[in-house]
């Protein structure tokens, strides 16, 4: 059941990301729901479940993107690994820590993509444009992330009430 | 202590695994070029029904808003449109005259490429799942004769080309993507150049000599070189020209003639079949 719900959430997130999320874009920049979801799973999946989620989400995002294949698998996989490994050692609750980590992971995601695009694909992008875009992206993700974290938290608690499990944190 | 060390080793192995898998995927992508990857087609196939459903739902809702709730200023809009119809009627007459003149001239010229290019219409059902790439999904694929490297246009001009085709859907890389390049020329002066994407909403025309006479408002067309885009399709209009004396080429900014942020229906230009 949990697997089914997980798949449904994933499909819904990607469907929203690739269809009408652009309506909420600011200057052509929109939040990355997949990235926020990976950070959430990295924090709230027990054991190292967040790593698997990171790789899977990154892989699906690669399939649904025109960018270089593997870039999202790398950045989301590393994000999942980071939070899975450190979630018990750092503060990951509260508005400020969540916003901080969302900004940091967004910057990391943007820099990996920018590096891959310019070095491996030979694309010519003006650095100042790309970095200002990455900054807006990071701030936007932090704002949208707080809302998505709230929704996912509510769903997770509901899930625990109906189907107690050892996959997600209960608190 | 040993448990911590084992955990550390375990994480290092996972880290190496993630990096390795990603590098393998990138290598496959670069080596295969624009060929179809099986798992890519599978994921696109799995997600396209949901994308279709959501796009149709959003369109229906926005239709309701457009036709029932946003009626403020309709009367003013109506007056403006009546004036526009008058203007367009006069323009149509002028164009009809020009068209007849063109037909007569065409009969005189032995044109090499007389065959009309067949096109297929498709709907845009989704956009790129990442922030950084400019790509759209269309609801036509290999079973509708779509293949890689076909030009995709609207009535306003070129929007991009197909980079991946699966059975029922395809990915179209827009001309504003930083990896896109279209061999082009200016309509008036016939000066050649290459229109490349910038990742923003505009393109740049590269390799145009500082000696060339380029003005704001000049129209840019596809040159037909490169084999993807047929000759003479509208790409966009020049909005900025910067000439620096110490440089060989001008910095030219081109705004695409098609509105790439509001794509709904597009045309895919099929290759001309050679009659044997």
Interface residues (C-beta under 8 A of the other chain):
Chain A: X11 X12 X14 X15 X16 X17 X18 X19 X20 X22 X23 X28 X29 X30 X32 X34 X48 X51 X54 X55 X59 X60 X61 X62 X63 X64 X65 X66 X67 X68 X69 X70 X71 X72 X73 X74 X77 X78 X81 X85 X110 X113 X114 X116 X117 X120 X121 X123 X124 X125 X126 X129 X130 X133 X137
Chain B: X11 X14 X15 X18 X19 X21 X22 X23 X24 X25 X26 X28 X29 X30 X37 X39 X40 X42 X43 X44 X47 X50 X51 X53 X54 X55 X58 X125 X126 X127 X128 X129 X130 X131 X132 X133 X134 X135 X137 X163 X164 X171 X173 X177 X178 X179 X196 X198 X199 X200 X201 X261
